[in-house]
Structure formats: C-alpha cells, structure tokens
C-alpha cells in the first residue's frame, strides 16, 4: 500500500544578494513550508508588512536576491516500493537537490512536480535543498516583441501574473515552496487519475463515464474495485474489473439520480466514487472523489428577424458603434444551460486572496464563498492573471452551488507562442490543471485566456492567443474534459472579440470611455447611461469604490486618512495604464463629487466613494435583469482583493463587504422590483424580475412620497396592481405615462414600488434627479435596539422621516447596508464578527456607528 512522508512545516531559509547599502549580504532564518520568502522575512522582522502604507516599496529588494530552502529528515528504514518526491507548487525557477545531487530545474509555479528518487534516498539523515533563481535569471536570453499590460517580462514567467503589478495590487514578486511537499512510497502499481462526468440525463436516469488511469511496474494481473455512493452514503453502483493495461473506461448508469444545480435552481447533492487497486488480495492503492450529476452547455441562438432581441441588437449597435463593428450580421445570445435549464449568471471575478497565496487559510475561502452565495451570486470567474485555486475553494463552490468559469493563466498580453520551451511548460501546466479540476461540478466552462485576443475576431487566423487555444488549451480540453465548453479567449465572439451583441464582452475594455463620461458630463442621465451598457454576456463589468473606514485604518495611519490630497488612498488604489490624465482614484472621486452631497470631512468623503459603488452596481445589475432574454449574465470586476486596496472589489482584502457588495445583493435577490423611465417612449415601466424556477404571483403598490413626510402621511399619488411573472423571466407589471408622474417628481419627492407575494417582498425607490439633489429633512435615524453575542448579533434601525443611504459602520459583516428607510419604518439587520485574530481583537464590545445623508 502507498505510504506518505510529509515534508511540510519547519525548514531553513538562506538568502544572498545586495542590501540597501549596496553591499553583498546574507540572511539565514527559519522558514515555514508551504510558504513564500516574504512571509518568512516578515516573521523574522527583516521586512515590514508590505500591505501597510507604502511599505511594499521597502520590500522590492527581495525579488533580486537568490533564496534557498533546506530541510533534513530521517529515514529509519528503506522499505520496499518506489520513493517519489512530490512538490505541489514551486514559485518558480528552482533547482532541486537531494543529498547533494541535482534532480531537476523547474520553471512553472502551476505544475505539480514528481521525481523518482530511487537510489538517492538513504537510511538515516537526508537533506533536501531547493534553490530559487531570480526571475531575471530565469528569463535571461529570452527576447520577445509581444506587448503586455503593466510589464512585459512577466509573459515568459509561468507564475501568478498580477503580482508583477496591476491596477489593484503592487509589485510583490516572491519565491517559495508554496504548496505541500512529500515523499510517497509507491507500491508495484498506483492509481494516477480518476475522472467521472455525466454523459446524458434522460427520463431513465443518468449515464456516467468513468475513466481510470494507472501505472504499473509488474506483470501480475491487477484488479480494480469501484463503488459509487449517493449523497447519503448508500452504495448504489459497484463494479469489479480486471486491469490488463494502464487505462480503463466504463459506464455507470444511475436510476433517478439527484441532480446538482446552481444556487437558487435546486440542491447541490454530491455523489462519491471510491476506487481500489489490488494485486490478488493485496491493496496497492486507493482513491476517492466527489462529483455531481449534471450537464452543462452554452447556447448561442441567433436573433430572429424582427424579434425583440433583433431590435435590441440594432439599438445597441447604433448607440455603441465604436464598441461593436458587426455590420449586418445578426446578433446571437449567450446563455449557460445546466441540466437543460437556462441559468441567469449573477456574480463577479475571483482573483487570488493574497499576493502570497500559500498563507490563505481554508476558513477564508469558506467565508468569502458563503458571502458570495448570501449575496445571490450564482457564478464566479477565476481570472487568468492569478492561480488555479486550492481544493478548499472548489469544494465550497461545489457545496454552495456557485458555478465557476476558469481562465487558463494568461492575461492581457501577447505571449511567446513560438518559444518551444515556454509552450512545452504551458502544455504540462494545462494538462495538470484540467485533470485536477475536472471532477468538480461547479466548474462549467474554460476560457483560453483573459483579453489576449480581445482586439481580434473569430475570422482572424493570428490574433494573440489563437495558436495556443488551437494547439494547447483547446486541444487538451477537448481530449481530457469533453463534458465542458471551451472558449478560446475572454471576451470572445463577433467583430471584434469584445462585441456587445455577439458572444461575450468585457466592459473593462471600454473603461476609458466610461471615465470620460464621468469627467466630461454632468451625469444627469447616469441611470439611462448605465442601463444602456448591455451585452449578451458580460464576464467583466468595472465598478470601483472605497472600503469602509475601519478597513482603511488597518493599512494606513490616521494622518493618512486626514490627508485632503488622499495620497495614501491613491497609492492603494493603483492605476490603469491607459489613464494618463486621470487616475482611477481621481475618477472615483469625480464620480462621488457629482452624484453625492458635498462632504464636510475626509471620512465622509470616503463613505460617499463607497456609496457610488453601491448605487451603480445596483443600477447595472438591475438593467441586466430587466433584459433577461437578451443577456445571459453579468460578472462584476471584481469580487475579492489580493492585498489591502481601495478600488475594484466588492469585498475588501480582509473579507468585509464594501458598498458595491450590498448594491449587488439588493439587485440579485430572486425577485426584485425595478422602475425604468423611458424618455423616448414617454413612459415609466414598473418591472418584476424573477429568477424563480416557477411562476410567481403578487401585488405591486406604487406611491409618490414627500421627503418631508412623517409616518402615516398620505401619498400624493398611489396605485395598486396585481401581476403574474413566468418562470425565470422579467416582465413589465404596469406602464404609466411620463406626463402623469413627471409633474409630481421633483427634488422633494420619490417614487416607490413595493411588491409582495409568496416569493416574499422587495422595494425599489426612484428619484428623478441626481442623488445629491435630494432635499432631505432630518430623519432622526437611530439604532432602536441591539442584541450582542460573542459571534455577532442583530439590531433594529428606525427613522421618523425618509432616511437616505443608511450605513452601519464597524468591523462586522452586516446582512444589509446602504439602505433607505421610509418614514416610521424599522429594519432589523444581523451582524457577525470575523474569526481572524485581528478581528477578534477589534471586536471587543459593539462599536457600531450609524450614518445617513440626513
């Protein structure tokens, strides 16, 4: 039977290079594996925390030193079997030595390396050394004319691209044994791979394909025993097969299986398959894997002539001519079908949780993914400048029903497709990534890269990344994972590959035009502007905002917070390379200055910059949901953060929701109310948008309220209507001519739509001008009651008059935030503390503050 010796834990780290004074220097300290050099240096007090203030600049010397990890371990007795040394992750250019003999050189952070160390391992003390070359040494002699965002040397380096510096994380290039290392003593035969996927689901049940790969060093007959257990653990299928070669393919038929569904569409039952390999009665190896019974495919129907979709395509092409050059070609939709059911994809882009991903604890994955599920997200996209995430990420996505689009790790550049050494390494990487992830039901399709081919189109033969997609990524996906779709690049489809009417489109590709809109207009039409930014499927929609003040205090000083120039906040926002005259932070500040009331303090201004992310995230998600039949989904850029930053994410580096998270959560509820003013048609449309898999019935109450009203004051206009909405669709429940409502709506009145039914309830509040123009009266908003427990609690907020943008502030995760209250209303909000040490220290007592615009 296979045996394992783990080599994680305490190691010894040595470094040599030029110090800050320009002299040769050496460092020798204790280290931890898995880990990165920066982590060990910080623990030893040799570098400051690179996340605090501008201290990342003080850590840049680390990437220019050579680093070596060393560990001694004891072998009491060399037992029978082949010893194999396994590294799950080396970052990146390493030389491996066992007892003084070099085993190999490595060049890829994403590859799992295995080395037969027969004859090298000895009884007694053994020494394992891993010496890392610098990135500069690793790419020495390489020349490539391809361009890249931010920096071009990263194109040759098969490691996490974003930490070479991006517009949301500083440059933090590190080295290390970043995933576990072990010695495995293999028997005469081993199980190399086990793959299960659903071939078909029909009225009789489900047919599964099971593929097994083994290695053997014997001529003896071998036997495989397989068993599938249902989600309760009951064995429902078994097979015994004689193994004559290295591979076995067979079919397992299940009767009346429990299907795996995305969150909101059904449950997430997980089956398990157990595999045992025998020689006679001796167990040689075993493996177990979970899987879900489900099918996935992408549907791209062509717009029918004269249809509502064709009319929308025509309108979008007229309004966004610079973004869509498809001429008379019909538009085509883009929808994900799971088990034959169209799933509206609501979510965001996932990036690495840390610049040193070895230190991300399993519970942080659970926290972030539960937050995503709680916000109504059905999809995350693992972006192509990060990493192939760890098993805890995938296991939680499987359990929670969050479907995942996985990019291969190439982003925003023209990679060296003609370099044989580079493509050989990439091929090994892609095969390993596909094999390691393909059993997860949450994984629904692969993207060849992120934005490398964005300026090309389907007819081009040589756009950046196409050769890789045809020769490597696409080919291997077709061979190794035939159950899932593959897209050559993201975005993809139409002319160019960033078409808003065909395929998928990244609105980050038109970020500069959006910022020109912020800066160059009075934004009085901002609702219709953002509602018009539609596409057939949007894998990236940019929407930035600041974290809350309690988060900013973790990575900057009080003096930094009080700085009217916001120098530190701008440093932690970073910048987009295309913005020469206006940084991302200045664009956000301009946005807040135009949409929100003037700020008295810098703290208040920061809260305003968080509110605009809430406001616009809500508006865009609401618009996509109204266009449910035209568009198949919307993913914001981005969900989480890689370091202490202020910018794109909906959830900050420490795991606290930002304003955009709460805007998303409100707009992503299973059933929402939505008000749209259509100036061209001269009407107000009152929408019901439903993701429920069944028909819903309810009542909508429409009212015009005065901002000065107190509880019980009558509405100046009202109407009540009943509605019925078909499964998974959006429809207009009522239309009111603009002339009837425009005369009532001014800077002192709001239009309110409340809906209720068996689905529960929702509300939409519409103000006709800019939010900054609201003539608000003192609301006496207050925390009316609060109960506190060690892990969290709940509170009730009340207001006498209309309260705008009620913000609960403190180091907690709130179930709701940035909400409005009508006169006399109460709202109960749950809150909880995070479980990290820093959050426990911050959680002594309930220090919740309450803010609103009035």
SEZABA-368358 format. One record per residue (C-alpha): residue in three letters; y negated, x negated, z. Coordinates in steps of 0.2 Angstrom, whole numbers, plus 5000, padded with zeros to 4 digits. Layout:
ALAYXZ/...
//
This chain:
UNK500050005000/UNK498249944996/UNK497349865011/UNK495449835013/UNK494449705022/UNK492649755023/UNK491349615022/UNK489849715027/UNK488749685042/UNK488149515048/UNK487849375035/UNK486749225034/UNK485249205023/UNK484349055016/UNK482849035005/UNK481948894997/UNK480348894987/UNK478448854988/UNK477548935003/UNK475749005003/UNK475048825006/UNK475848764991/UNK477248654999/UNK479048664997/UNK479848765012/UNK481548835018/UNK482048985028/UNK483649015037/UNK483849185046/UNK485149315050/UNK485449445037/UNK486249615035/UNK487349675021/UNK487149795012/UNK485349745011/UNK483849665002/UNK482949505006/UNK481349595010/UNK482249685024/UNK482949535032/UNK481249445031/UNK480349595039/UNK481649605053/UNK481349415056/UNK479449435057/UNK479249325042/UNK478349465031/UNK477349615036/UNK477849795032/UNK477549805013/UNK477149985015/UNK475749965027/UNK473949955020/UNK473849815006/UNK475249705014/UNK476349724999/UNK475149594991/UNK475649475005/UNK477549485000/UNK477449444982/UNK478049264985/UNK479749324990/UNK480249364972/UNK479849174967/UNK481049094979/UNK482849064977/UNK483949154990/UNK485749134996/UNK486849245007/UNK488349165016/UNK489749235026/UNK491349165034/UNK492849275038/UNK494549245044/UNK496249275036/UNK497649265048/UNK499049285036/UNK499049295017/UNK500049455014/UNK500949504998/UNK499849584985/UNK498449534974/UNK496749504983/UNK495249574973/UNK493449534979/UNK492349684975/UNK490449694975/UNK489749874973/UNK488049804969/UNK487149644967/UNK485249634964/UNK485349554951/UNK485549374944/UNK486849304956/UNK488149164956/UNK489649194967/UNK490649064976/UNK492249074986/UNK492748924996/UNK491648814986/UNK492248874969/UNK491148974957/UNK491949144952/UNK490649214941/UNK488749244936/UNK488149424937/UNK486649504928/UNK486649684932/UNK486149774948/UNK487049934942/UNK488849854939/UNK490249854951/UNK491049684950/UNK492849644954/UNK493649474954/UNK495449424956/UNK495449294970/UNK497249244970/UNK497449064974/UNK495649044981/UNK495949144997/UNK496749045011/UNK497349075028/UNK496149035042/UNK494249025038/UNK493549065021/UNK491749055015/UNK490949175003/UNK489249124996/UNK488049224984/UNK486649134977/UNK485249234968/UNK484249164954/UNK482449224952/UNK482049354939/UNK481049214929/UNK482649104929/UNK483749254924/UNK482749294908/UNK482249114904/UNK482449084885/UNK482349264881/UNK481049324869/UNK480749504863/UNK479249584854/UNK479549754862/UNK478149844872/UNK478349924889/UNK477350014901/UNK476649914915/UNK477549744912/UNK478749694898/UNK479849564907/UNK480749704915/UNK481549754898/UNK482849614900/UNK483249644918/UNK484549764922/UNK483949824938/UNK482849954946/UNK481349964934/UNK480050044944/UNK479849914957/UNK479149794944/UNK477649904947/UNK477250084941/UNK475950214943/UNK476650264960/UNK477450104968/UNK476849924970/UNK477749774963/UNK479149734975/UNK480549634966/UNK481849594978/UNK483649514979/UNK485149564989/UNK486949624991/UNK486349804991/UNK487949894991/UNK489549865001/UNK490749714998/UNK492549705002/UNK494249614998/UNK495549734993/UNK497449684993/UNK498249774979/UNK500049814978/UNK501049804962/UNK500149944954/UNK498550034958/UNK497550194953/UNK496050144943/UNK495250314939/UNK495450494941/UNK494550624931/UNK494550814931/UNK493550934921/UNK493551114916/UNK494151144898/UNK493951334897/UNK493651484908/UNK494351654902/UNK495051814908/UNK496651724913/UNK495851594923/UNK495351414921/UNK496151274911/UNK495851094919/UNK496050924911/UNK496650794922/UNK496650614917/UNK497350464927/UNK497250284923/UNK498250144932/UNK498549964932/UNK500249884935/UNK501049714937/UNK502849774937/UNK504149834925/UNK504849954938/UNK504750144935/UNK503250224944/UNK502950404949/UNK501350504951/UNK501250654963/UNK499750764960/UNK499150914970/UNK497651024969/UNK496951124984/UNK495751264984/UNK494151264994/UNK495151325009/UNK496351185008/UNK497851285002/UNK498851194989/UNK498851294973/UNK499551174960/UNK500651024960/UNK501450904948/UNK502650754948/UNK502650644933/UNK503550484928/UNK502250354923/UNK502850244908/UNK501150174903/UNK499450154911/UNK498750324907/UNK499250504910/UNK498450664903/UNK498950834908/UNK498351014910/UNK498151114926/UNK498051304924/UNK497251394939/UNK497351584941/UNK495751674947/UNK494851524952/UNK493251524962/UNK491851464951/UNK490551334955/UNK488751394952/UNK486951334954/UNK486051384969/UNK485451564968/UNK486851614955/UNK488351604966/UNK489351494978/UNK489751314977/UNK491651314981/UNK492351134979/UNK494251104975/UNK495050944979/UNK496350844969/UNK497550714978/UNK498450584968/UNK499850474975/UNK500650324966/UNK502450274970/UNK503750144966/UNK505350234972/UNK504950294989/UNK503550164992/UNK501750224992/UNK500750104982/UNK499050184981/UNK498250354983/UNK496550434978/UNK495750594981/UNK494250684973/UNK493250844974/UNK492750944959/UNK492051114954/UNK492751234942/UNK491351274930/UNK490751244912/UNK489051184906/UNK488251184889/UNK486451184881/UNK485951324870/UNK484551304857/UNK484351464847/UNK483151464833/UNK481751584834/UNK482051744824/UNK480651784811/UNK479451904819/UNK480151894836/UNK479151864852/UNK479751684853/UNK479151654835/UNK477451724839/UNK477351614854/UNK477851464844/UNK476451504831/UNK475151524845/UNK475651364854/UNK475551264838/UNK473851324834/UNK473151284851/UNK474051124853/UNK474051054836/UNK473950874842/UNK475550894853/UNK476650974840/UNK476750924822/UNK478251034816/UNK477351124802/UNK478351274796/UNK479951234804/UNK480551374816/UNK480451344834/UNK482051334845/UNK482451374863/UNK483251264876/UNK484251344889/UNK485651274901/UNK487151394902/UNK488351374917/UNK489951474916/UNK489151564901/UNK487651624911/UNK485851564907/UNK485051464922/UNK483251454923/UNK482951274929/UNK481651254943/UNK481451084950/UNK480750904949/UNK481150724945/UNK482050624958/UNK481550434960/UNK482350304972/UNK481950344990/UNK481450164994/UNK480950004985/UNK482449934994/UNK483750074992/UNK485049995002/UNK484150055018/UNK484150235014/UNK485150325027/UNK486350465022/UNK485450595033/UNK483850565022/UNK484750615007/UNK485350775016/UNK483550805022/UNK482750785005/UNK484050894996/UNK484051035009/UNK482151035007/UNK482351054988/UNK483651194990/UNK482551285003/UNK481051274990/UNK482151364977/UNK482451214967/UNK483951234955/UNK483851064946/UNK483350884949/UNK483250754936/UNK483750574941/UNK482350474931/UNK482850324921/UNK481750194929/UNK482750204946/UNK484550184951/UNK486150284949/UNK486150364966/UNK487350344980/UNK488850464984/UNK487850554998/UNK486550614985/UNK487950684974/UNK488950754987/UNK487450854994/UNK487050914977/UNK488750974974/UNK488751064991/UNK487051144989/UNK487151194971/UNK485751084964/UNK486151034946/UNK485650864941/UNK485150784924/UNK485550604924/UNK484550474914/UNK485350314910/UNK484250174917/UNK482950134904/UNK481150194904/UNK479550184895/UNK479950034884/UNK480749954868/UNK482249874875/UNK483149724867/UNK484449824857/UNK484849674846/UNK485249554861/UNK487149544862/UNK487149484880/UNK486049624885/UNK486949754876/UNK488649694882/UNK488049704900/UNK487249884897/UNK488949934890/UNK489849894905/UNK488549974916/UNK488550134906/UNK490450154907/UNK490450124925/UNK489050254928/UNK489950384918/UNK491650354926/UNK490850354944/UNK489850514942/UNK490850624930/UNK491850724943/UNK490350794951/UNK490050974946/UNK488150964950/UNK487950844935/UNK487550944920/UNK486950834906/UNK486550654902/UNK484950584894/UNK485050414885/UNK483350354892/UNK481650404898/UNK480250414885/UNK480850264875/UNK480950374859/UNK479550494863/UNK478550444848/UNK480050454836/UNK480850614830/UNK482650674825/UNK482450614807/UNK481950434811/UNK483350304810/UNK482550174820/UNK481450244834/UNK481650144851/UNK483250184859/UNK484150274845/UNK485350124841/UNK485850114860/UNK486150304860/UNK487250294845/UNK488150134849/UNK488250134868/UNK487650284878/UNK488050424867/UNK489750354861/UNK490350324879/UNK489850494885/UNK490750574871/UNK492350464874/UNK492350474893/UNK491450634898/UNK491750764884/UNK491350914895/UNK489450874896/UNK488050874884/UNK487150714879/UNK485350704874/UNK484850534866/UNK483150524875/UNK482050624885/UNK481050714879/UNK482050754863/UNK481850864848/UNK480650914834/UNK479250804827/UNK478950704837/UNK480250694851/UNK478950774863/UNK478750944854/UNK478251094864/UNK479151214853/UNK480751124849/UNK481951044862/UNK481150964877/UNK479350904881/UNK478550794894/UNK476850854898/UNK476650674906/UNK476450624888/UNK474850714887/UNK474150674904/UNK472650584897/UNK472150744888/UNK472350844904/UNK471250724914/UNK469950734900/UNK469950924904/UNK469750894922/UNK468250774919/UNK467450854904/UNK467351034908/UNK466851154922/UNK468651214923/UNK468151394924/UNK469651434913/UNK470851324923/UNK472051474926/UNK472251504907/UNK472251324903/UNK473751284914/UNK474651444909/UNK474551384891/UNK475451214894/UNK477151294890/UNK478651214881/UNK480451264878/UNK480951154892/UNK479851034902/UNK480850884911/UNK479150814917/UNK477550904921/UNK476250794931/UNK475450864946/UNK474750744959/UNK474050774977/UNK473750684993/UNK474950685008/UNK474450755025/UNK473350655037/UNK474750625049/UNK475750535035/UNK474250435029/UNK474050375047/UNK475750295045/UNK475250175031/UNK473350155034/UNK472150125048/UNK470850245055/UNK469450145047/UNK470350165030/UNK470350345032/UNK468550355036/UNK468050245021/UNK467050355010/UNK467550244995/UNK469350284998/UNK469850104994/UNK471550115003/UNK472050284997/UNK471650224979/UNK472750074982/UNK474250184987/UNK473950304973/UNK474150164960/UNK473650204942/UNK474150244925/UNK474050104912/UNK473150224899/UNK471750264911/UNK470450134908/UNK468850234914/UNK469550344927/UNK470950304939/UNK472250434945/UNK471450444961/UNK469750474954/UNK470450614943/UNK471250694958/UNK469550684967/UNK468650764952/UNK469950904952/UNK469650934971/UNK467750924969/UNK467751064955/UNK469051184962/UNK468651174981/UNK467151194993/UNK466151044997/UNK466950935011/UNK466050885027/UNK467250745032/UNK468450625023/UNK469950715032/UNK469350875025/UNK469150805008/UNK470950735009/UNK471550915013/UNK470650984998/UNK471550854987/UNK473250914994/UNK472751104991/UNK472351074972/UNK474151014970/UNK474751174979/UNK473651284968/UNK474051204951/UNK475951184955/UNK475951364959/UNK475051424943/UNK476151314931/UNK477751374939/UNK477151554938/UNK476651534920/UNK478351464915/UNK479251604924/UNK478251734915/UNK478851654899/UNK480651654905/UNK481351704887/UNK480351574879/UNK480651424891/UNK482251374899/UNK481451274914/UNK480151164922/UNK480351004932/UNK478850934940/UNK478450744941/UNK478950704954/UNK479950764969/UNK480050624981/UNK479150454983/UNK479850274983/UNK478550204995/UNK477150265006/UNK476050334992/UNK474750464988/UNK475050534970/UNK476350624961/UNK477650684973/UNK477950854981/UNK478750774996/UNK478050615003/UNK478950455007/UNK479350495025/UNK480150665020/UNK478650785024/UNK478150915011/UNK476450905003/UNK475351044996/UNK476251044980/UNK477951074988/UNK477351234996/UNK476551294980/UNK478251264971/UNK479151354985/UNK478051514983/UNK478151514964/UNK480051484964/UNK480651624976/UNK482051734967/UNK480751874964/UNK478851844963/UNK477351954958/UNK476151874946/UNK474451934939/UNK473851874922/UNK472151914915/UNK472251904896/UNK470551894889/UNK471051904871/UNK471952074874/UNK470652134886/UNK471952174900/UNK472652124917/UNK474552114916/UNK475552134933/UNK477152044931/UNK478852044940/UNK479851884938/UNK481651894943/UNK483051764944/UNK484151884952/UNK485851904943/UNK485752094945/UNK484452224940/UNK483152254953/UNK482052404958/UNK480552404968/UNK478752464971/UNK477152374967/UNK475552404976/UNK473952344968/UNK472252334978/UNK470552264977/UNK469952204994/UNK468252135000/UNK468251965008/UNK467252035022/UNK468452175026/UNK469252185043/UNK470952265047/UNK471052445042/UNK469652445030/UNK470052545014/UNK470252464997/UNK468952494985/UNK470252514971/UNK472152544973/UNK473652594963/UNK475552604966/UNK476852594953/UNK478752584953/UNK479652454942/UNK481452404936/UNK481752224930/UNK483352174921/UNK484452034927/UNK483651864926/UNK482151914917/UNK480251934918/UNK479352094913/UNK477652174915/UNK477652314928/UNK475852384923/UNK474352344912/UNK472552384917/UNK471152364905/UNK469952224910/UNK468452334909/UNK469152434924/UNK469352284935/UNK468052164930/UNK466652264937/UNK467552264954/UNK468052074954/UNK466651954959/UNK466451814972/UNK466651934986/UNK468252024981/UNK470051984977/UNK471452074968/UNK473052094977/UNK474852134971/UNK476152174984/UNK477952204978/UNK479452264989/UNK481252314986/UNK483052274990/UNK482552094985/UNK481352085000/UNK479452064996/UNK478151954988/UNK476251944985/UNK475051874973/UNK473151864976/UNK472051844961/UNK470151784962/UNK469151794946/UNK468151634948/UNK468451454954/UNK469151454972/UNK467651354978/UNK466551504974/UNK467351624986/UNK466051704998/UNK467251685013/UNK466751765030/UNK467351695047/UNK469151745049/UNK469551695067/UNK471151625061/UNK472251565075/UNK473951525082/UNK474351685091/UNK475951625099/UNK477051475099/UNK478851435105/UNK479351255105/UNK481151175106/UNK481650985105/UNK482151005087/UNK480651125082/UNK480151305085/UNK479151445077/UNK477351505078/UNK476351655073/UNK474651645064/UNK473451785064/UNK471751825056/UNK470451965058/UNK469751935040/UNK470451865024/UNK470951685028/UNK471051565013/UNK472251415012/UNK472851415030/UNK473551245034/UNK474751205048/UNK474551015051/UNK475650895061/UNK477250785059/UNK478350935056/UNK479151025041/UNK478451195041/UNK479351345032/UNK477751395024/UNK475951325022/UNK474351335012/UNK474551525013/UNK473251665013/UNK473151795026/UNK472451975023/UNK471352055037/UNK472352085053/UNK473952005046/UNK475151895056/UNK476351775049/UNK477751685058/UNK478151505052/UNK479651405058/UNK479351215060/UNK480551075064/UNK480450885068/UNK481250755058/UNK482650645066/UNK482050475062/UNK481450365077/UNK479650365071/UNK479650555070/UNK480450565087/UNK479050455094/UNK477750565085/UNK478550725092/UNK478050705110/UNK477350885113/UNK476751005100/UNK475250935091/UNK475051065078/UNK473251085071/UNK472651245061/UNK471451235047/UNK470751355034/UNK469251365022/UNK468451495034/
//
